[in-house]
Amino acid sequence: MITRQALKLNWEGTNRILQAAVRKVQEGDIPMSIAIVDEGCHLLGFARTDGGKPHNIRIALAKARAAASNRKPTGKISSTGQPLDDHLAIAIPLAAGTDMYVTFAGGLPIMVDGHCVGGVGVSGGPAEQDLEVAHAGIAALTPERT
């Protein structure tokens, strides 16, 4: 066998993530940008809440791409999950391209059945709030058990 089947995030999944993330943003008072990419780091969906700052658009997209590409949450960690020193935390994004890789929190891989199907990136708030919004979006993919 020379091929394998691959899971793909579709529009319904993308929309669920975006809507849940926007609802989470609206609980607070900080405008944010939310980007969803597929496993190849291509944009699938985007939302900027009212009052969102233009520079956060590119940051959210870079966080989503970094999470999908690395298959790990964004932050000051390497692709193996080890902490990065300040020098490498700057050098890696510069080498990879700042539109593709960042070393600050707010990006999460979107995992389905153990496979990365994309990434979500959130920008606009403090790192903890960006992560809360990203987690809320991804949680929308899992049906609640009653």
N, C-alpha and C positions, 0 to 999 in steps of 0.2 A: 504494500500500500504506500503510495507516494503523496497522498493528500490526507488532510484531516478536516473534519467539520469544525466550524468556528461559531461561537455565539456572537451575536451582534446586537448592540443596543439600538432599538428602533425609536420612531418618533413618540410612540406612547410612553415608553420608558423615559425618554428624554423629557417629555412634557411633565410626567409625574415628578421627576426630580426638580425641575424648574419651579413648578407650582408649589411644592412643599417647601422649597428653599425660600421662595418669595414670601410665603405665609410666615415663616420663621423670622425673616427680616422685618416684616411688618409688626411683629410683636415688640420690637425694639424701636429705637429712634435714630439709628445710623443707616443712611442709604448705602446700598451695596451693589456690586456687579457680580453676576453668577454666570460662569461659562461651563458648558458640557462638551467634551470631546469624545470621539470614538477611540478604539484601541490604537489607531494609527495617528492619533493626535490631531485629527481634523474636526473642526467645529461642527457640532450637531445642533446646539441651541444656546441661546444667550438671553439674559434679562438684566436690565439695569433699573433699579427701583427709582422712584421719583427723588430727585435731588442727588442722585449718584454722580460722582465726580468722573470726568472723562479719563483721567489717568488710570483709574481702577479697572477700566475695560481691559487694557493690555495685561495688567497684573493678574486679573482673574483668569484670563486665557493662558498665560504662562504657567500659573499654578495648576490648572487642569491638565495641560500638556505634560508638565513635569510628573504629576501623579500617574498619568496613564503610561508614560514612557518608562518610568522607574518601577511601576507597579507597587509603589509605596506612598504613604502620606508625605507631603512636602515638609521640609524643615531642614535643620542643620545636620542632616544625616547623609551617609553615602548610599549607593545602590545596594550595599550589603546590610544596611541598617546601622552601621557604626557611626558614632558622632564625628563630625568634621571640625577641624580647627578653623580659625577665622580665615587663614590663607586659602585653604581649599574651598571654603564656603563662598569665596569670591571667585576663585580661579575656575571652578567647574562651570558655573553659569556663563562665565565669559567664554570658555572654550566651547560649550554646547550651544551657546546663543541665548541671550537673555529673553528672547521670545519663546524659548523652548524649555528652559530650566531655571528654577528659582530655588533658593535654600531658606525660605521662610514659610511658616505654617499657613494653611488655608486651602490646600489641595489634597484631595483624597482619590485613590483609585476606586473605580466602580467594579466590584467583584460579583460575579454571578456563578454559582456552582464551582467556585475555585478558579474561575477564569476572569482575567481582566478584560472588561468590555469597554473601558473608557476611563475618563477622569472628570471630576468636578472641581472647579476652582472658584473661590469666593474672595473678594477684596473689597475693602471699605471700612472695616472695623478693626478693633484689636484682634490679634491672632486667635484668641480663645473664641471670640464671637464669630469670626470667619469660619472656624472649625465647627462650631455649633450649627451654623447654617448649612454647611456642607454635609454634616452628619444627618441633619433633618431631611435634606433632599434625598440622600441615598436610602434612608429608612423608608421612604415612600415606595421603594421597589419591592419591599417585603410585605406581603399581606399580613394584616393583624390576625392573630389566632384568637378565636372566641371560645 
